[in-house]
Amino acid sequence: MTEQQDGSAQITNALSRLNDSTQQVRAASQEMAGDSNTIMGAVTQLKDETSAMQRGMSDMESSAHAIQETGNSLSEISTLMEQSIGGIGQQVDQFTV
């Protein structure tokens, strides 16, 4: 009978330790789930910020092309003005006394 009581005590003790271990695993699992949600939130934020940066880079590229086109137009206008001024200068030289 003593052996049965000792055996029962050992089983009860083992079940108690198993229950404690289960609770620790459950708590760790919940903590990991929370950390996982935090990581997923950070990844989503990083994705959004990356998209915003890509849009900004695209806008900068478009602006650079517009500036280049404007520069080319100004260069053409400058060449036309130079030619016009040269033509006006020749016409003025014709009226020199």
C-alpha positions, 0 to 999 in steps of 0.5 A: 500500500505504501508503494501505491501511495508513493507511486501515486505521489510520483504520478501526481508530481509528474502531472503537476510538472507537466502542467507547469511545463504546458503553461510555460509553453503556452505563455511562450507561444502567446509571447511569440505570437505577439512578437510575430505581430510586431514584426509583421507590423514593422514589415508592413510599415517598411513596405509602405515606406519603400513604396513612398520612396519609389514614388518619390524617386519616380517623381524626381526622375520625371522632374529631372527629365522636365528640367533637361527638356527645359534646358534644351529648349532654353539652349535652342532659344538662346541659339535663335536669339544669338542668330537674331542679334547677329542679323540685327547687328548686320542690319544696323551695320548697313546704316552706318554713315 
